[in-house]
Amino acid sequence: MKFLSHIRSRSGLKNGIGAQVYERYPPTSQTLHGRERWTPGVSLPVRVLEEIFAYICPHTRDEQYTTSEESMIEDGCMLCDMRDLAQCALVCRQWAEATQNLLYHSVRVDAVHYCQREAELAVKRKRKSFFERNGDPKDAPQQRLQLFSRTVRENQSLAILVEFLKMPYMTRETCKADLARTVSVLPNLRYLDLPEGFYSDDPSSNMLKQELQTRCPNLRKMKYLAGSEASFTMMAHMRKWQNLEVLELSNLAVDPSQLLYVLASFPALHEVKLASISSLDDNNFRANPALPPFPPLDRLILENTPNITANGLLSYLSQPRVRESLTTLTLSQTGVTSPTLHLILLSAPRLSILTINETVNRSFPLTPTPPLTSRSLQTLRFQVLSGSTSMNPPSETYYSYLANSLLSGSLPSLTSLYAYSPTLPDLLLFPPTAPFGHQPTHRYSSSSTYPTGFNPQNFFPPPPTSKLPGLMSPLALYTKSAPELEWNLTLIDPPSPSNGRTGRASATRPLSLYTIGTLSPPTSGRFLGSPAGSPGRGRDSMIVGNGFGGYLSVPSDEGGGRPKSSSGRKSMEKGEGWMG
């Protein structure tokens, strides 16, 4: 009986006076009181919050037109960063708006966690059952792409935010149908990682190409490979992708006139790469009233085009718009040789980055050649290799000419130099001595003695009364003897009263031994490897041989760097369980 009376008393409280007293204090009163409290983070503008949250997930600001493999972040786990940013969206509505703008601006579909968390998740992804405890693991990137596709198809306000979409190679090769359904609702897409068959008109990519041409008019980069000649020539009449900025053409068998018509159909084009196109020659760069001209570009890349010589490029650079716009030029295995490179530099006053890859079988010509001269050039990749393996490789004469140009002071703005010559640092630290100036009218015989590594065959001595000024600014010199080896860095200071007429150079060390972020030439008189607390301090490392003449670096266990919440490690402290 006492038990039944107790139940009656509890039921009376629910519908009686106690219930009325309880309704006077609604459950939202505490929440409303909490909203009235001022919090600094909530009151910030959305733009400021986006700048702050970008440090949590750096890859959301990735706007490069490169693949997922080429734009990876080396010092963090991108999936963990994205998870941490998604947790910030749960704080309040204002934070949710800022984080959504970042999460759906540049989207990455990564395959694995680059941290300890991947080992734990790999076990959970297996399809376990009572009879099958070690089943095949689930395809995590495919499921992530499908979930992202479902989200943007159901929420158009999020779909219009997506401008960059990157994913692993195997995902874009095997999930073409999912990729086509995804891009059909992304009208503002600017860059997308596409399967290789898309660029060569593979029938399996036809549906994806139709969706991309119809639904994504704002695309900024496209590539055409061998087999896509039909779709490439149709672009001159279809007028698709009028905002295209970067175009890559490789191994295409097209008529040169058709090439010019297609290039003229893209008004916003500023970067073109032409590789292994046998029909290209100097006539493509010369003015022709019957054909549209080659468009002015900011960046021009020519690879394996032996029919294009310096005469064609000089005709192209004779146009005022081209001279004022061209800032980057890459010449790899073309008809433009190093002895004619000074003519290109004189005709391109805005050029800041120049790359030349050349294989030579003969020494530098004996005819006098003016030095390389440019006031705007900042980065030079002078990568000349010898086609024959001899005791005296002919490529060293080209680096002697390069050293002469540097010591003459004709490249005052140059700060970075890449060369396939391990002796180039010695050439820059051994300027010509007095005997070189006494015989300005003839060449020197092979019986003369010169500093180690110095080849005077192509060194054109100045008049007896003049002196080489030497380097004009600090130079970061990257050298190696073969393309497959690691770059070795030597930092060289220009001549000054403190370091003498020949200048000063740091010890040549492998690039992996230097701290990232301090590779710029020193401006305060200190080199990398300076004492602790000074500018340009080197990273503490151990030198281990890699079997190819280079070295491997063992990273130190120093603190700093990225926040620890991105590592995926479960924290044992109270209140941080959600980070795991």
C-alpha positions in Angstrom: 0.0 0.0 0.0 2.8 2.4 0.8 4.3 1.7 -2.7 0.9 2.6 -4.4 0.6 5.8 -2.4 4.1 6.8 -3.4 3.2 6.4 -7.1 0.0 8.5 -6.6 2.1 11.3 -5.0 4.5 11.3 -7.9 1.7 11.4 -10.5 0.2 14.3 -8.6 3.3 16.3 -8.9 3.2 15.9 -12.7 -0.2 17.4 -13.1 -0.7 19.4 -9.9 0.8 22.5 -8.3 4.3 21.3 -8.7 3.9 21.2 -12.4 2.6 24.8 -12.6 5.5 26.0 -10.5 7.9 24.2 -12.8 6.4 25.8 -15.9 7.3 29.2 -14.7 11.0 28.4 -15.4 11.2 27.2 -19.0 14.2 25.2 -20.0 15.3 27.8 -22.5 15.9 30.5 -19.8 19.4 29.2 -19.1 20.2 29.1 -22.8 19.0 32.6 -23.3 21.0 33.8 -20.3 24.0 32.1 -21.9 23.5 34.0 -25.2 23.5 37.3 -23.4 27.0 36.8 -22.2 29.6 38.5 -24.5 32.1 36.2 -26.2 35.0 37.8 -28.3 35.0 35.0 -30.9 31.3 35.3 -31.8 31.3 39.0 -32.3 34.1 38.9 -35.0 33.2 39.5 -38.6 32.9 36.4 -40.9 35.9 37.5 -43.0 38.1 37.7 -39.9 36.9 34.3 -38.7 37.8 32.8 -42.0 41.4 34.1 -41.8 41.7 32.6 -38.3 40.2 29.2 -39.2 42.5 29.0 -42.3 45.3 28.3 -39.9 43.5 25.2 -38.6 43.0 23.8 -42.1 45.6 25.3 -44.5 44.6 23.3 -47.5 41.3 25.1 -47.7 43.2 28.1 -49.2 44.8 25.9 -51.9 44.0 27.6 -55.2 46.7 26.0 -57.3 45.9 24.4 -60.6 47.8 21.3 -59.7 46.8 17.7 -58.9 46.2 16.3 -55.4 49.6 14.7 -55.3 51.4 17.9 -56.3 49.7 20.1 -53.8 50.0 18.1 -50.6 50.9 19.6 -47.3 54.0 18.0 -45.9 53.8 18.8 -42.2 50.3 17.8 -41.3 47.4 15.5 -41.7 44.8 17.1 -44.0 41.9 14.8 -43.0 42.5 15.7 -39.3 42.7 19.4 -40.1 39.4 19.2 -41.9 37.9 17.3 -39.0 39.1 20.0 -36.6 37.6 22.7 -38.8 34.3 20.9 -39.0 34.2 20.7 -35.2 34.4 24.5 -35.1 31.2 24.7 -37.1 29.3 23.3 -34.1 30.1 26.2 -31.8 27.6 28.8 -33.1 25.9 29.9 -36.3 28.4 32.6 -37.1 31.3 30.1 -36.9 29.3 27.7 -39.0 29.0 30.2 -41.8 32.7 31.0 -41.7 33.8 27.3 -41.6 31.4 26.3 -44.4 33.0 28.9 -46.7 36.3 27.3 -46.1 35.3 23.7 -46.1 33.6 23.9 -49.4 35.9 26.3 -51.2 38.8 24.0 -51.9 37.8 20.3 -51.3 40.2 17.4 -51.0 39.2 13.8 -51.0 42.3 12.1 -49.4 42.8 8.4 -49.2 44.4 8.0 -45.8 45.3 9.9 -42.6 48.9 11.0 -42.6 49.1 10.3 -38.8 48.8 7.6 -36.2 45.0 7.6 -36.6 45.2 5.7 -39.9 46.3 2.5 -38.2 43.2 2.6 -35.9 40.8 3.4 -38.7 42.2 0.7 -41.0 41.0 -1.9 -38.6 37.6 -0.4 -38.2 37.0 -0.1 -41.9 37.1 -3.9 -42.4 33.8 -5.6 -43.0 33.7 -7.7 -39.9 31.0 -10.2 -39.0 30.7 -13.3 -36.9 31.9 -15.6 -39.7 34.3 -13.1 -41.3 36.6 -11.2 -39.0 39.2 -10.1 -41.6 37.2 -9.0 -44.6 38.3 -6.6 -47.4 38.6 -3.0 -46.1 36.2 -0.4 -47.4 37.2 2.0 -50.1 37.4 5.1 -47.9 38.1 7.7 -50.7 35.2 6.4 -52.8 32.8 6.6 -49.9 34.1 10.1 -49.1 33.4 11.2 -52.7 29.9 9.7 -52.6 29.1 11.4 -49.3 30.4 14.7 -50.7 28.3 14.2 -53.9 25.2 13.6 -51.8 25.8 16.7 -49.8 26.2 19.1 -52.7 23.3 17.6 -54.6 21.0 18.1 -51.7 22.2 21.5 -50.7 22.6 24.0 -53.6 23.9 26.7 -51.2 27.0 24.6 -50.5 27.4 23.5 -54.1 28.0 27.0 -55.3 30.8 27.4 -52.9 33.0 24.7 -54.4 35.7 26.0 -56.7 38.4 23.4 -56.4 38.0 19.6 -56.1 41.0 17.3 -55.8 41.2 13.6 -55.2 43.7 10.7 -55.4 44.7 9.2 -58.7 42.9 5.8 -58.2 39.7 7.5 -57.1 39.4 9.7 -60.2 40.2 6.7 -62.4 37.7 4.3 -60.9 34.9 6.6 -59.8 34.1 8.4 -63.1 30.3 8.0 -62.7 30.3 9.5 -59.2 32.6 12.3 -60.4 30.2 13.1 -63.2 27.2 13.3 -60.9 29.2 15.5 -58.6 30.3 18.1 -61.1 26.8 18.3 -62.6 25.8 20.5 -59.6 29.0 22.6 -59.3 28.5 25.7 -61.5 31.5 27.6 -60.1 34.1 24.9 -60.4 37.5 26.3 -61.4 39.7 23.2 -61.2 39.1 19.5 -61.0 41.4 16.5 -60.9 40.4 14.4 -64.0 41.2 10.9 -65.1 43.9 10.5 -67.7 41.4 9.1 -70.3 39.6 12.4 -70.2 42.5 14.2 -71.8 42.8 11.7 -74.7 39.0 11.3 -75.5 38.6 7.9 -73.9 35.0 6.7 -74.4 34.7 5.9 -70.7 35.0 9.6 -69.9 32.4 10.9 -72.5 29.7 11.4 -69.9 32.1 13.2 -67.6 33.2 15.5 -70.4 29.7 16.4 -71.4 28.8 17.3 -67.8 31.9 19.4 -67.5 31.3 21.3 -70.7 27.7 21.9 -69.9 27.6 22.5 -66.2 31.1 24.0 -65.5 31.7 27.0 -67.7 34.1 28.6 -65.3 36.9 26.0 -65.7 40.4 27.5 -65.6 42.7 24.7 -66.7 42.5 22.0 -69.4 44.9 19.5 -71.0 44.8 17.8 -74.4 46.9 14.7 -75.1 47.4 12.4 -78.1 44.1 11.2 -79.4 42.1 14.3 -78.5 42.8 16.2 -81.7 39.1 16.2 -82.7 37.8 17.7 -79.5 40.6 20.2 -79.5 39.9 21.6 -82.9 36.2 21.8 -82.1 36.9 24.3 -79.3 37.5 27.0 -81.9 33.8 26.8 -82.8 32.1 25.7 -79.5 33.4 28.6 -77.5 33.4 26.7 -74.3 35.4 27.6 -71.2 35.9 31.2 -72.1 37.6 31.8 -68.7 40.3 29.2 -69.4 43.7 30.4 -68.0 46.1 27.4 -68.3 46.3 25.2 -71.4 48.6 22.2 -71.8 49.1 20.5 -75.2 51.2 17.4 -75.6 51.8 15.0 -78.5 49.0 16.5 -80.7 49.0 16.0 -84.5 47.2 19.2 -85.4 47.7 21.7 -88.2 49.6 24.9 -87.0 46.7 27.1 -88.3 44.2 25.2 -86.3 46.4 25.6 -83.2 46.4 29.4 -83.6 42.6 29.5 -84.1 42.0 27.5 -80.9 44.4 29.6 -78.9 42.7 32.8 -80.1 39.3 31.4 -78.9 40.4 31.7 -75.2 40.5 35.4 -74.4 41.7 34.9 -70.7 44.6 32.6 -71.6 47.9 33.5 -69.8 49.8 30.2 -69.6 50.5 27.7 -72.4 52.5 24.5 -72.4 53.5 23.0 -75.8 55.2 19.6 -75.6 56.3 17.2 -78.3 54.3 18.8 -81.1 56.3 18.2 -84.3 54.3 20.7 -86.4 55.4 23.7 -84.4 58.1 25.9 -85.9 59.1 29.5 -86.0 56.3 30.4 -88.3 53.8 30.0 -85.5 55.3 32.9 -83.7 55.6 35.2 -86.7 52.9 37.7 -87.7 50.7 36.5 -90.5 47.7 38.7 -91.7 45.8 35.6 -92.7 46.0 33.9 -89.3 45.4 35.1 -85.7 48.6 35.9 -83.9 50.1 33.8 -81.1 48.4 35.3 -78.0 50.5 37.3 -75.4 51.2 35.2 -72.4 52.5 35.5 -68.9 54.1 32.0 -68.9 55.3 30.0 -71.9 56.6 26.4 -71.6 58.2 24.7 -74.6 59.3 21.1 -74.3 60.8 18.8 -77.0 60.1 21.3 -79.8 63.4 21.3 -81.8 61.9 23.3 -84.7 61.4 26.4 -82.6 64.6 28.5 -82.5 65.6 31.9 -81.1 64.6 33.6 -84.4 60.9 32.6 -83.8 60.9 33.7 -80.2 62.5 37.0 -81.1 59.7 37.6 -83.7 57.2 36.8 -80.9 58.9 39.1 -78.5 59.0 42.0 -81.0 55.3 42.6 -80.1 55.0 45.3 -77.4 52.2 43.4 -75.5 54.3 40.3 -75.4 57.4 42.0 -74.1 55.3 43.6 -71.3 53.5 40.4 -70.3 56.0 37.5 -70.5 57.4 36.8 -67.0 58.2 33.1 -67.1 59.9 31.2 -70.0 60.8 27.5 -70.0 62.9 26.0 -72.9 63.5 22.3 -72.6 65.1 20.5 -75.5 64.2 23.1 -78.1 66.1 24.8 -80.9 67.0 27.7 -78.6 70.6 27.1 -77.5 72.6 28.7 -74.8 74.8 30.9 -77.1 71.6 32.7 -78.3 70.1 33.0 -74.9 71.4 36.5 -74.4 69.2 37.7 -77.3 66.1 36.4 -75.6 66.9 38.2 -72.3 67.5 41.5 -74.1 64.1 41.2 -75.8 62.1 40.3 -72.6 62.4 43.2 -70.1 59.8 41.7 -67.7 61.2 38.2 -67.6 61.8 37.0 -64.0 62.0 33.2 -64.3 64.0 31.5 -67.1 64.6 27.8 -67.5 66.7 26.1 -70.2 67.3 22.3 -70.4 69.8 21.4 -73.0 72.0 18.4 -73.9 75.2 19.4 -75.7 77.8 17.3 -77.5 80.2 20.2 -78.4 81.9 22.9 -76.4 80.7 26.5 -76.3 81.4 28.3 -79.6 84.7 30.2 -79.8 83.2 33.3 -81.3 82.8 36.1 -78.8 79.4 36.1 -77.2 77.9 38.9 -75.0 77.1 37.9 -71.4 73.6 37.1 -70.2 72.1 40.5 -69.4 68.8 41.2 -67.6 67.7 43.6 -64.9 64.5 41.7 -64.1 65.6 38.1 -64.0 65.4 36.6 -60.5 65.5 32.8 -61.0 67.6 31.1 -63.6 67.6 27.3 -64.2 70.7 26.8 -66.4 70.5 23.0 -66.7 73.0 21.9 -69.4 74.1 18.2 -69.6 76.8 16.6 -71.7 75.7 14.0 -74.2 79.0 12.2 -74.0 80.8 10.8 -71.0 84.4 12.1 -71.5 87.1 13.3 -69.2 86.4 16.9 -70.2 82.6 17.2 -70.6 81.6 20.0 -73.0 79.0 21.2 -70.6 81.6 22.8 -68.4 82.4 25.4 -71.1 78.8 26.5 -70.9 79.1 26.9 -67.1 82.3 28.9 -67.6 80.3 31.3 -69.8 77.6 31.4 -67.2 80.1 32.3 -64.5 81.5 35.0 -66.7 78.0 36.5 -67.0 77.5 36.4 -63.3 80.8 38.0 -62.4 80.3 40.7 -65.0 77.4 42.1 -62.9 74.9 41.9 -65.9 72.3 40.0 -63.7 71.9 42.3 -60.8 68.5 41.0 -59.6 69.3 37.3 -59.8 68.8 35.5 -56.4 68.4 31.8 -57.3 70.4 29.8 -59.7 70.0 26.0 -60.5 72.8 24.3 -62.5 74.0 20.7 -63.2 77.6 21.5 -62.4 79.2 20.8 -59.0 82.2 23.0 -59.9 80.1 26.2 -60.5 80.6 27.5 -56.9 84.4 27.4 -57.5 84.1 29.3 -60.7 82.2 32.1 -58.9 84.8 32.3 -56.1 87.8 32.4 -58.5 87.6 35.5 -60.7 90.3 36.0 -63.3 93.7 37.0 -61.9 96.2 39.4 -63.3 97.6 37.1 -66.1 94.2 37.0 -67.7 94.1 40.7 -68.3 97.5 41.0 -70.0 96.5 39.0 -73.1 93.1 40.3 -74.2 93.7 39.6 -77.9 94.1 35.8 -78.1 93.0 32.6 -76.5 95.0 30.8 -73.8 96.8 27.6 -74.5 96.0 24.4 -72.7 99.4 24.3 -71.1 98.6 27.3 -68.9 97.8 26.7 -65.3 94.4 27.8 -63.9 92.5 27.3 -60.6 90.9 23.9 -60.0 87.6 23.5 -61.9 88.1 26.7 -64.0 87.9 26.3 -67.8 89.0 29.5 -69.5 88.2 28.3 -73.1 85.1 30.4 -73.3 86.1 33.1 -70.8 86.3 36.4 -72.7 88.7 38.6 -70.8 87.9 42.3 -70.3 90.1 45.2 -71.4 93.3 45.5 -69.3 92.0 48.6 -67.5 88.6 47.1 -66.5 87.7 44.8 -63.6 84.8 42.4 -63.2 82.5 43.8 -60.5 81.4 40.3 -59.4 78.0 39.4 -58.0 75.7 42.3 -57.3 73.4 40.6 -54.7 73.4 37.5 -52.5 72.9 34.3 -54.5 71.4 31.0 -53.6 73.2 28.5 -55.8 71.7 25.0 -56.2 74.0 22.5 -57.9 74.1 18.7 -58.6 75.9 16.5 -61.1 73.0 14.4 -62.3 69.2 15.1 -62.5 68.3 12.2 -60.2 70.4 13.4 -57.3 69.5 15.9 -54.6 70.1 19.6 -54.9 73.1 21.0 -53.0 72.8 24.5 -51.7 75.6 27.1 -51.6 74.9 30.6 -50.4 77.2 33.3 -51.8 77.6 36.9 -50.6 78.7 39.6 -53.1 82.1 41.2 -52.7 82.3 43.7 -49.9 85.0 45.3 -47.7 84.3 42.7 -45.0 84.6 39.5 -47.1 87.1 40.6 -49.8 87.0 41.1 -53.5 86.0 37.5 -54.2 82.9 37.4 -51.9 82.1 34.8 -49.4 80.3 31.5 -49.7 78.8 29.0 -47.2 79.8 25.3 -47.3 77.9 23.4 -50.0 75.5 21.1 -48.2 72.5 18.9 -49.3 69.3 20.9 -49.4 67.6 18.5 -46.9 70.0 19.7 -44.2 68.6 23.2 -44.3 65.6 24.5 -42.4 62.5 25.0 -44.5 61.7 28.7 -44.7 65.3 30.0 -44.5 66.4 29.1 -48.0 66.4 32.7 -49.2 69.7 34.4 -49.6 71.0 35.9 -46.4 70.5 39.6 -46.1 72.0 40.2 -42.6 75.4 38.7 -43.3 74.7 35.3 -41.7 74.4 32.0 -43.5 72.4 28.9 -42.7 74.1 27.0 -40.0 74.7 30.0 -37.8 74.6 29.8 -34.1 71.3 29.4 -32.2 69.3 32.6 -32.0 70.8 34.1 -35.2 69.0 34.5 -38.5 69.4 31.5 -40.8 70.1 28.8 -38.2 70.4 25.4 -39.7 68.4 22.4 -38.6 70.0 19.9 -36.3 70.5 16.7 -38.4 72.5 13.6 -38.9 74.2 12.9 -42.2 73.4 9.5 -43.6 74.4 8.4 -47.1 71.6 7.4 -49.5 73.7 5.3 -51.9 73.6 7.7 -54.8 76.2 10.2 -53.7 73.7 12.3 -51.6 72.6 12.3 -48.0 69.5 11.6 -46.0 68.4 13.8 -43.1 67.0 12.6 -39.8 64.5 15.2 -38.5 65.0 16.5 -35.0 62.4 16.1 -32.2 62.1 19.8 -31.5 58.7 21.2 -30.7 56.9 23.9 -32.6 55.3 23.7 -36.0 51.7 22.6 -36.6 49.2 22.3 -33.7 49.2 18.9 -32.0 45.4 18.6 -32.6 46.1 17.8 -36.2 48.2 14.7 -35.5 45.2 12.5 -34.8 46.6 11.3 -31.5 44.0 10.8 -28.7 44.7 13.2 -25.9 44.5 11.9 -22.4 43.7 15.3 -20.9 40.2 16.0 -19.7 38.0 17.9 -22.3 40.0 16.9 -25.4 38.4 13.6 -26.2 36.7 14.9 -29.3 40.1 15.6 -30.9 40.9 11.9 -31.2 
